Amino acid sequence: MCDVNSYKWYKAHHICVKCGHENAVRNHTQCLECMMKSRESARAYNKKNKEKLKEKNRICHSRRYYKLKELGLCTSCGKRKTKNNKTYCDYCSARKNRKTREKYLLNIYATKNMCEIRV
């Protein structure tokens, strides 16, 4: 990697900021070869530290959940207010109920005869 001034110069001239030799891919700051190396490096790191990253994500999501719940916002979208001390807003609740109902009906139709189904 290069210093800040070189980075800005490479970026302005559409040259890879990592190797400084190739042209950068359109709308990116690295060439294709450096992007592939970075991707492989990230995959190897994620594979090696899988459990640590899972725990970190679990803590982060748990913290977000309780923060939103304390503020009275929907824990799914984080945008709308909830009613009656619930965790989902009306929109997310309806969406979740619809998906659950569809999944249930697919399971029912797949496992039973048509004459046995009462909807």
C-alpha positions in Angstrom: 0.0 0.0 0.0 1.1 3.6 -0.4 0.9 6.8 1.6 -2.1 9.1 1.5 -0.8 11.4 -1.2 0.2 8.6 -3.5 -3.2 6.9 -2.9 -5.0 10.1 -3.9 -2.9 10.5 -7.0 -3.3 6.9 -8.1 -7.0 7.1 -7.5 -7.4 10.3 -9.4 -5.5 8.8 -12.4 -7.3 5.5 -12.3 -4.3 3.4 -11.4 -4.4 0.5 -9.0 -3.6 1.8 -5.5 -2.2 -1.5 -4.3 0.4 -2.4 -6.9 0.6 1.0 -8.8 1.3 -0.8 -12.1 -2.0 -1.7 -13.7 -5.1 0.3 -14.6 -7.8 0.1 -12.0 -11.1 -1.6 -12.8 -13.9 0.8 -13.6 -15.5 2.2 -10.3 -12.8 0.5 -8.2 -9.4 1.5 -6.8 -7.6 -1.8 -7.6 -6.8 -3.8 -10.7 -8.4 -7.1 -11.2 -5.3 -9.1 -10.1 -5.1 -7.2 -6.8 -8.8 -7.6 -6.2 -8.6 -11.3 -6.7 -5.6 -11.5 -4.3 -7.5 -9.5 -1.7 -10.6 -11.7 -2.1 -8.6 -14.9 -1.6 -6.8 -13.3 1.4 -10.2 -12.3 3.0 -11.6 -15.8 2.4 -8.6 -17.4 4.0 -8.9 -15.1 7.0 -12.6 -15.7 7.4 -12.1 -19.5 7.2 -9.4 -19.4 9.8 -11.2 -17.1 12.2 -14.8 -18.4 11.6 -15.7 -18.9 15.3 -14.2 -15.6 16.4 -16.1 -13.7 13.7 -19.4 -15.5 14.5 -19.1 -14.5 18.2 -18.3 -10.9 17.2 -21.4 -10.8 14.9 -23.6 -12.4 17.6 -22.5 -9.7 20.1 -23.0 -6.9 17.6 -26.5 -8.1 16.6 -27.5 -8.6 20.2 -26.4 -5.1 21.1 -28.3 -3.7 18.1 -31.4 -5.7 19.0 -31.5 -4.4 22.6 -30.7 -0.9 21.7 -33.6 -0.7 19.1 -35.9 -2.4 21.6 -35.1 0.1 24.3 -35.7 3.0 21.9 -39.1 1.5 20.9 -38.1 0.9 17.3 -38.7 -2.2 15.2 -35.9 -4.8 15.8 -36.2 -6.0 12.2 -35.9 -2.8 10.1 -35.0 -0.3 12.8 -37.0 2.4 11.1 -40.6 2.5 12.4 -42.0 2.7 15.9 -43.6 -0.4 17.5 -47.0 -0.5 19.3 -48.0 -2.1 22.6 -44.5 -3.0 23.7 -43.9 -5.4 20.7 -40.6 -6.0 18.9 -41.8 -5.6 15.3 -43.6 -2.7 13.6 -46.9 -3.4 11.8 -45.2 -3.6 8.4 -42.5 -6.1 9.4 -45.0 -8.1 11.4 -47.3 -8.5 8.5 -44.4 -9.4 6.2 -43.2 -12.1 8.6 -46.7 -13.5 9.1 -47.2 -13.7 5.3 -43.9 -15.5 4.8 -44.7 -17.9 7.7 -48.2 -18.6 6.3 -46.8 -19.3 2.8 -44.2 -21.6 4.2 -46.9 -23.4 6.3 -49.2 -23.8 3.3 -46.5 -25.1 1.1 -45.7 -27.7 3.7 -49.3 -28.7 4.2 -49.9 -29.0 0.4 -46.7 -31.1 0.0 -47.5 -33.6 2.8 -51.3 -34.1 2.7 -54.0 -35.1 0.2 -56.2 -32.3 -1.1 -59.3 -33.9 0.5 -57.7 -33.7 4.0 -56.8 -30.0 3.9 -59.1 -27.6 5.7 -58.0 -24.0 5.3 
